[in-house]
Amino acid sequence: MISYEIVIIGGGPAGLAAAIAAKKNGAERILILERDRELGGILNQCIHNGFGLHTFQEELTGPEYAARFIRQVKEAQIEYRLNTMVMDISPDRVVTAMNRTEGMFEISAQAVILAMGCRERPKGALNIPGFRPAGIFSAGTAQRLVNVEGYLPGREVVILGSGDIGLIMARRMTLEGAKVKVVAELLPYSGGLKRNIVQCLDDYEIPLKLSHTVVDIAGKERVTGVTLAQVGADRKPIPGTEETYSCDTLLLSCGLIPENELSRGMGVEINPVTSGPVVNECLETSVEGVFACGNVLHVHDLVDFVSQEAASAGRHAAEYVRQKAEAAEASSKAEAAEASSRAGAVNCDDAAYGSGREKNGGCALPIKPSGGVRYTVPSWIRPRRMEEEQTIRFRVGDVYKNHYVSLYVNGERLIHKKRPILAPGEMEELKLGRAQLLSCPPGAEIVVTLEEK
């Protein structure tokens, strides 16, 4: 069995950034496993600009952004395997994978970084009545057909869902000569970035109907039209509000789901809100030595934030491997007493999950979302293990105007920042200093909430 220090599952923006950061922080034997025919992930089909403003301080297309990281991976001589599907990861970090040249094989890893990304919610999960004709595509599939394969899925288009991919595809289909009749959104607010609403819909006079959904799809062989209806507060269609649009294509942009089948298979604890792993401040999951980053952890709106998060995961994974090596070396030199003392300290700091939460309650502080905050990443912080400044990312569950984002530690408010508007489509973040947490007593918790004043 081949052994590596770090094995990274996924060669998209998260996997690439994690590999580069791990290499810079001392890891030598790193392997990226990618199921596609090339590195770069979803960025390869995102030919629009707007990427890289935070990372490179310039505006790039998706392929250009990916190319910069791919070049760094190759310059660092980080090993990667393409067209390789990971079938299973055991709790002791043995990765089972397969490809057409090597067949089925196993790889032993000292640390694993999960960077599998996310997938689109399919039509079957939306409960739309009607037949199953040709012409129904997820927005991501349509994006690949247009941008990579060179096919135009249709000429008259209705889009259900106002996530960023749906908004971007409304503009893309228009530029390719199709007529986008309408974008419908079930919720009373858009799930996409404000800039995408302006640049992709408003600039092209494409109507956006909030609190609307598809209630019928016409056509047996090919879509011939769809019927929209307004929905009430219970998100159920209101009789008498139906509108029919003739079209030959329906694009679905109804949310993204983190790809966590592998995570669940190895026993990683999953957050029911994000459908991604529960992680601590090092982005380590409930399985020791397994880290997660990018859209497999929680869905991001900007790839720059994916890269930042993944770099943190790569850095901490390299540190984890180094600490394990140092402990093994100390043990081999018969420094048993020192190794035991060191291990005891690490156990207190590291045990942040499962039984460790009860056994070492004073070492790990839970982060509780409250008052409109849906979730936070990370979910736990160990003050003695965190860096000098910890980024806490979160999303809200509705649109809030002129609210304060507040953070409490053991009942004391440490952060109170006014925001003119908060929306589910925009990821938020707070910075928390290490010194603010070191004196917390056992049983303390961190609360992130919204307040009106």
C-alpha positions as CSV (number, residue, x, y, z in Angstrom):
1,M,0.0,0.0,0.0
2,I,1.3,3.4,-1.0
3,S,1.6,6.0,1.9
4,Y,1.3,9.7,1.7
5,E,1.4,12.4,4.4
6,I,-1.7,14.2,3.0
7,V,-4.3,12.9,0.5
8,I,-6.7,15.5,-0.9
9,I,-10.0,14.3,-2.3
10,G,-10.9,16.7,-5.1
11,G,-8.8,18.8,-7.5
12,G,-11.1,21.9,-7.7
13,P,-10.3,25.3,-6.2
14,A,-10.5,24.0,-2.6
15,G,-8.2,21.0,-3.2
16,L,-5.6,23.0,-5.1
17,A,-5.4,25.7,-2.5
18,A,-5.2,23.2,0.3
19,A,-2.4,21.3,-1.5
20,I,-0.3,24.4,-2.1
21,A,-0.7,25.6,1.5
22,A,0.2,22.2,2.9
23,K,3.3,22.1,0.8
24,K,4.3,25.6,1.9
25,N,3.9,24.4,5.5
26,G,6.3,21.5,5.3
27,A,4.3,18.6,4.0
28,E,6.2,16.7,1.3
29,R,4.2,13.7,0.2
30,I,0.9,15.1,-1.0
31,L,-1.5,13.5,-3.4
32,I,-4.6,15.0,-5.1
33,L,-7.2,12.6,-6.3
34,E,-9.5,14.1,-9.0
35,R,-12.4,12.2,-10.7
36,D,-12.5,14.6,-13.8
37,R,-10.1,14.6,-16.7
38,E,-8.4,17.8,-15.6
39,L,-7.7,19.9,-12.5
40,G,-9.8,23.0,-11.7
41,G,-13.2,21.6,-10.9
42,I,-16.2,23.7,-11.7
43,L,-14.1,26.7,-12.5
44,N,-13.3,25.2,-15.9
45,Q,-16.9,25.9,-17.1
46,C,-17.2,29.3,-15.4
47,I,-15.9,31.5,-18.3
48,H,-17.4,34.7,-16.9
49,N,-15.2,37.1,-15.0
50,G,-15.5,38.3,-11.4
51,F,-13.1,35.7,-9.9
52,G,-9.9,36.6,-8.0
53,L,-10.6,40.1,-6.7
54,H,-9.7,39.1,-3.1
55,T,-7.0,36.6,-3.9
56,F,-5.1,38.2,-6.8
57,Q,-6.5,41.8,-6.6
58,E,-7.6,41.5,-10.2
59,E,-10.6,40.3,-12.1
60,L,-10.2,36.8,-13.8
61,T,-12.4,34.3,-15.5
62,G,-12.9,30.9,-13.8
63,P,-10.3,29.0,-16.0
64,E,-7.8,31.8,-15.5
65,Y,-8.2,31.6,-11.7
66,A,-7.9,27.8,-11.8
67,A,-4.8,28.0,-14.0
68,R,-2.9,30.1,-11.5
69,F,-3.4,27.5,-8.8
70,I,-2.7,24.6,-11.2
71,R,0.6,26.2,-12.2
72,Q,1.6,26.5,-8.5
73,V,0.7,22.8,-7.9
74,K,2.9,21.8,-10.8
75,E,5.8,24.1,-9.8
76,A,5.6,22.6,-6.3
77,Q,5.7,19.1,-7.9
78,I,2.6,18.1,-6.0
79,E,1.5,14.7,-7.3
80,Y,-2.1,14.3,-8.6
81,R,-4.1,11.6,-10.4
82,L,-6.9,12.4,-12.8
83,N,-9.9,10.3,-13.8
84,T,-9.7,8.7,-10.4
85,M,-12.8,8.0,-8.4
86,V,-12.5,7.6,-4.6
87,M,-14.8,4.8,-3.5
88,D,-14.3,4.8,0.3
89,I,-12.3,6.3,3.1
90,S,-11.9,4.3,6.3
91,P,-11.8,6.0,9.8
92,D,-8.1,5.2,10.0
93,R,-7.6,7.2,6.7
94,V,-7.1,4.4,4.2
95,V,-8.4,5.7,0.9
96,T,-9.8,3.2,-1.6
97,A,-9.9,4.6,-5.2
98,M,-10.0,3.3,-8.8
99,N,-9.2,4.4,-12.3
100,R,-8.9,2.7,-15.7
101,T,-5.2,2.2,-15.6
102,E,-4.6,1.0,-12.1
103,G,-7.9,-0.6,-11.3
104,M,-8.8,-0.6,-7.6
105,F,-6.1,0.4,-5.2
106,E,-5.6,1.6,-1.6
107,I,-3.6,4.6,-0.3
108,S,-2.7,5.2,3.3
109,A,-2.8,8.8,4.5
110,Q,-1.6,10.4,7.7
111,A,-4.2,13.2,7.1
112,V,-7.0,13.5,4.6
113,I,-8.5,16.8,3.3
114,L,-12.1,16.5,2.0
115,A,-12.6,18.9,-0.9
116,M,-15.2,17.2,-3.1
117,G,-17.3,20.3,-3.7
118,C,-21.1,20.2,-4.1
119,R,-23.8,19.2,-6.6
120,E,-27.1,20.7,-7.7
121,R,-30.4,19.7,-6.3
122,P,-32.1,17.6,-9.0
123,K,-35.6,17.9,-10.4
124,G,-36.8,14.8,-8.5
125,A,-36.2,16.7,-5.2
126,L,-38.4,19.6,-6.3
127,N,-41.8,17.8,-6.7
128,I,-42.8,19.6,-9.9
129,P,-45.8,17.9,-11.5
130,G,-45.9,17.1,-15.2
131,F,-44.2,14.7,-17.6
132,R,-40.5,14.2,-18.0
133,P,-39.8,15.7,-21.4
134,A,-36.5,16.7,-22.9
135,G,-35.4,20.3,-22.3
136,I,-35.1,20.2,-18.5
137,F,-31.6,20.9,-17.3
138,S,-29.9,21.9,-14.1
139,A,-28.2,25.3,-14.5
140,G,-24.8,23.8,-14.0
141,T,-25.4,21.2,-16.7
142,A,-26.5,23.9,-19.1
143,Q,-23.4,25.9,-18.3
144,R,-21.2,23.0,-19.2
145,L,-23.1,22.3,-22.4
146,V,-22.7,26.0,-23.5
147,N,-19.3,26.8,-22.2
148,V,-17.4,23.5,-22.6
149,E,-19.2,21.3,-25.1
150,G,-20.4,24.1,-27.4
151,Y,-24.2,23.2,-27.4
152,L,-27.1,25.6,-26.9
153,P,-29.7,23.7,-24.8
154,G,-32.7,25.8,-26.1
155,R,-34.0,29.0,-27.6
156,E,-36.8,30.0,-25.2
157,V,-35.9,29.6,-21.6
158,V,-37.5,29.8,-18.2
159,I,-35.3,29.5,-15.1
160,L,-36.5,28.3,-11.7
161,G,-34.3,29.5,-8.9
162,S,-32.3,32.7,-8.5
163,G,-29.1,31.2,-7.1
164,D,-25.9,32.6,-8.6
165,I,-25.6,29.8,-11.2
166,G,-29.1,30.5,-12.4
167,L,-28.5,34.2,-12.6
168,I,-25.3,33.8,-14.5
169,M,-26.9,31.4,-16.9
170,A,-29.7,33.9,-17.6
171,R,-27.1,36.2,-18.9
172,R,-25.1,33.5,-20.7
173,M,-28.1,32.2,-22.6
174,T,-29.1,35.7,-23.6
175,L,-25.6,36.4,-24.9
176,E,-25.8,33.1,-27.0
177,G,-29.0,34.3,-28.6
178,A,-31.7,32.6,-26.5
179,K,-34.7,34.4,-25.1
180,V,-34.9,34.1,-21.3
181,K,-38.6,34.7,-20.5
182,V,-38.4,34.9,-16.7
183,V,-36.5,33.8,-13.6
184,A,-38.8,32.5,-10.9
185,E,-37.8,32.2,-7.2
186,L,-39.8,30.4,-4.5
187,L,-38.5,32.5,-1.7
188,P,-39.4,36.2,-1.2
189,Y,-35.7,37.1,-1.8
190,S,-33.1,36.0,-4.3
191,G,-30.5,33.4,-3.2
192,G,-27.8,35.1,-5.4
193,L,-25.4,37.9,-4.9
194,K,-26.8,41.4,-5.4
195,R,-24.2,42.2,-8.1
196,N,-25.3,39.2,-10.1
197,I,-29.0,40.3,-9.9
198,V,-27.9,43.7,-11.4
199,Q,-25.4,42.5,-13.9
200,C,-27.3,39.3,-15.1
201,L,-31.0,40.3,-14.9
202,D,-31.4,44.0,-14.6
203,D,-28.9,44.9,-17.3
204,Y,-30.7,42.5,-19.8
205,E,-34.2,43.4,-18.7
206,I,-35.0,39.8,-17.6
207,P,-37.8,39.8,-15.1
208,L,-37.4,38.2,-11.6
209,K,-40.5,36.9,-10.0
210,L,-40.1,36.4,-6.3
211,S,-42.4,34.1,-4.3
212,H,-43.2,32.1,-7.5
213,T,-42.7,28.5,-8.5
214,V,-43.3,26.1,-11.3
215,V,-46.6,24.2,-10.9
216,D,-46.8,22.5,-14.3
217,I,-44.5,21.5,-17.2
218,A,-46.2,21.1,-20.6
219,G,-44.9,18.7,-23.3
220,K,-44.2,15.0,-23.6
221,E,-41.3,14.7,-26.0
222,R,-40.0,18.2,-25.4
223,V,-40.9,21.0,-23.1
224,T,-43.4,23.3,-24.7
225,G,-44.2,25.5,-21.8
226,V,-44.3,25.9,-18.0
227,T,-46.9,27.4,-15.7
228,L,-45.8,29.6,-12.8
229,A,-47.9,30.5,-9.7
230,Q,-47.4,32.8,-6.8
231,V,-46.9,31.2,-3.4
232,G,-48.0,32.3,0.0
233,A,-46.2,32.5,3.2
234,D,-46.5,28.7,3.5
235,R,-44.8,28.4,0.1
236,K,-47.8,26.7,-1.4
237,P,-49.2,27.9,-4.8
238,I,-52.1,30.4,-4.6
239,P,-55.0,29.3,-6.8
240,G,-55.8,31.8,-9.5
241,T,-52.3,33.3,-9.8
242,E,-51.1,30.9,-12.6
243,E,-49.2,32.3,-15.6
244,T,-48.1,30.1,-18.5
245,Y,-44.9,30.8,-20.5
246,S,-44.2,29.1,-23.8
247,C,-40.6,27.7,-23.8
248,D,-38.5,24.8,-25.0
249,T,-36.1,24.8,-22.0
250,L,-36.4,24.9,-18.2
251,L,-33.3,25.5,-16.2
252,L,-33.3,24.6,-12.5
253,S,-31.1,26.6,-10.1
254,C,-32.6,25.4,-6.8
255,G,-29.7,25.1,-4.5
256,L,-26.5,23.2,-4.0
257,I,-25.8,20.2,-1.8
258,P,-22.3,19.4,-0.4
259,E,-21.0,16.0,-1.7
260,N,-20.6,14.2,1.6
261,E,-21.4,10.6,0.8
262,L,-17.7,9.7,1.5
263,S,-17.8,11.8,4.7
264,R,-20.9,10.0,6.0
265,G,-19.4,6.6,5.1
266,M,-16.4,7.2,7.3
267,G,-18.5,8.4,10.2
268,V,-17.9,12.2,10.0
269,E,-20.5,14.1,12.0
270,I,-22.7,16.2,9.6
271,N,-24.3,19.6,10.4
272,P,-28.0,19.2,9.5
273,V,-28.2,22.9,8.4
274,T,-25.3,22.9,6.0
275,S,-25.2,19.2,5.1
276,G,-21.5,19.5,5.5
277,P,-19.1,18.3,8.3
278,V,-19.0,19.7,11.7
279,V,-15.5,21.2,12.1
280,N,-13.4,22.9,14.7
281,E,-11.1,26.0,14.3
282,C,-8.6,23.9,12.4
283,L,-11.3,22.7,10.0
284,E,-10.8,19.2,11.4
285,T,-13.9,17.0,11.4
286,S,-15.1,14.6,14.1
287,V,-12.7,12.0,12.7
288,E,-9.2,12.7,13.8
289,G,-6.8,13.7,11.0
290,V,-9.6,14.4,8.5
291,F,-10.2,18.0,7.5
292,A,-12.8,19.6,5.2
293,C,-12.9,22.8,3.2
294,G,-14.7,24.5,0.4
295,N,-18.2,23.7,-0.8
296,V,-18.1,20.2,0.7
297,L,-18.1,22.0,4.1
298,H,-20.7,24.7,3.3
299,V,-21.7,26.4,0.1
300,H,-19.7,29.5,-0.6
301,D,-20.7,32.5,-2.8
302,L,-17.1,33.5,-3.8
303,V,-14.3,31.2,-4.8
304,D,-11.8,33.6,-3.1
305,F,-13.3,32.6,0.2
306,V,-13.0,28.9,-0.8
307,S,-9.3,29.4,-1.4
308,Q,-8.8,31.2,1.9
309,E,-10.6,28.5,3.8
310,A,-8.8,25.7,1.9
311,A,-5.4,27.2,2.6
312,S,-6.3,27.2,6.3
313,A,-7.2,23.5,6.1
314,G,-4.0,22.7,4.2
315,R,-1.9,24.5,6.8
316,H,-3.5,22.8,9.7
317,A,-3.3,19.4,8.1
318,A,0.4,19.9,7.6
319,E,0.7,20.9,11.2
320,Y,-1.2,17.8,12.3
321,V,1.2,15.6,10.3
322,R,4.2,17.3,11.7
323,Q,3.0,17.0,15.3
324,K,2.4,13.3,14.8
325,A,5.9,12.8,13.4
326,E,7.4,14.7,16.3
327,A,5.5,12.6,18.8
328,A,6.6,9.4,17.1
329,E,10.2,10.5,17.1
330,A,10.1,11.4,20.8
331,S,8.6,8.0,21.5
332,S,11.3,6.2,19.5
333,K,14.0,8.0,21.5
334,A,12.5,6.5,24.7
335,E,11.4,9.9,25.9
336,A,8.2,8.3,27.2
337,A,7.6,10.7,30.0
338,E,7.9,13.8,27.8
339,A,5.8,12.1,25.0
340,S,3.1,11.2,27.5
341,S,3.0,14.7,28.9
342,R,2.8,16.2,25.4
343,A,0.1,13.7,24.3
344,G,-1.9,14.6,27.4
345,A,-1.9,18.2,26.5
346,V,-2.8,17.5,22.9
347,N,-5.6,15.2,24.0
348,C,-7.1,18.0,26.1
349,D,-6.9,20.4,23.2
350,D,-7.8,18.1,20.4
351,A,-10.8,16.3,21.9
352,A,-13.6,18.5,20.6
353,Y,-16.1,16.0,19.4
354,G,-18.2,13.1,20.7
355,S,-17.2,12.0,24.1
356,G,-14.4,14.6,24.0
357,R,-17.0,17.3,24.4
358,E,-18.0,16.1,27.8
359,K,-14.5,14.9,29.0
360,N,-12.8,18.1,28.0
361,G,-15.6,20.7,28.2
362,G,-13.1,23.4,29.3
363,C,-11.0,23.0,26.3
364,A,-13.5,23.3,23.5
365,L,-16.0,26.2,23.2
366,P,-19.2,25.5,21.1
367,I,-20.4,28.3,18.8
368,K,-24.1,28.7,18.9
369,P,-26.0,30.4,16.0
370,S,-29.0,32.4,17.2
371,G,-31.4,35.2,16.4
372,G,-31.5,34.7,12.6
373,V,-28.0,33.2,12.1
374,R,-28.5,29.8,10.5
375,Y,-25.1,28.3,11.1
376,T,-21.5,29.0,11.8
377,V,-18.2,27.6,10.5
378,P,-16.4,26.5,12.6
379,S,-18.8,24.9,15.1
380,W,-16.2,24.6,17.9
381,I,-13.1,26.5,18.9
382,R,-10.3,25.3,21.1
383,P,-8.7,28.6,22.4
384,R,-5.2,27.0,23.0
385,R,-5.1,25.6,19.4
386,M,-6.5,28.6,17.5
387,E,-4.5,31.2,15.7
388,E,-4.2,34.7,17.0
389,E,-7.3,35.7,15.0
390,Q,-10.1,33.3,14.0
391,T,-12.5,33.9,11.2
392,I,-16.1,32.8,11.9
393,R,-18.2,32.5,8.7
394,F,-22.0,32.4,8.8
395,R,-25.2,32.9,6.9
396,V,-28.5,34.4,7.9
397,G,-31.9,32.8,7.3
398,D,-33.8,35.9,6.0
399,V,-33.3,39.4,4.8
400,Y,-32.5,41.8,7.7
401,K,-32.1,45.6,7.4
402,N,-30.2,47.8,9.8
403,H,-29.4,45.0,12.2
404,Y,-26.4,44.4,14.4
405,V,-24.2,41.3,14.2
406,S,-23.2,40.5,17.8
407,L,-20.9,37.9,19.3
408,Y,-21.1,36.9,22.9
409,V,-18.6,34.9,24.9
410,N,-19.9,33.5,28.2
411,G,-22.6,36.1,28.2
412,E,-20.3,39.1,27.5
413,R,-20.8,40.9,24.2
414,L,-17.4,41.3,22.5
415,I,-18.5,42.2,18.9
416,H,-21.4,44.5,17.9
417,K,-21.3,45.7,14.3
418,K,-24.2,47.4,12.4
419,R,-25.0,46.1,9.0
420,P,-27.4,48.0,6.6
421,I,-28.5,44.8,5.1
422,L,-28.0,41.1,5.6
423,A,-29.2,38.5,3.1
424,P,-29.0,34.7,2.8
425,G,-27.2,35.0,-0.5
426,E,-24.2,36.8,1.1
427,M,-21.8,35.0,3.4
428,E,-20.9,37.0,6.5
429,E,-17.8,36.8,8.7
430,L,-16.5,37.9,12.0
431,K,-12.9,38.0,13.4
432,L,-12.4,36.8,16.9
433,G,-9.1,37.2,18.8
434,R,-7.4,34.4,20.7
435,A,-6.7,36.5,23.7
436,Q,-10.5,37.0,24.2
437,L,-11.1,33.3,24.8
438,L,-8.1,32.0,26.8
439,S,-9.7,33.0,30.1
440,C,-13.1,31.4,29.4
441,P,-14.2,29.0,32.2
442,P,-15.4,25.4,31.5
443,G,-18.8,25.2,30.0
444,A,-18.7,28.6,28.4
445,E,-20.1,29.1,24.9
446,I,-19.8,31.5,22.0
447,V,-23.1,32.9,20.6
448,V,-23.4,34.6,17.2
449,T,-26.7,36.5,16.8
450,L,-28.5,39.4,15.2
451,E,-29.9,42.3,17.2
452,E,-32.0,45.3,16.3
453,K,-30.1,47.6,18.6
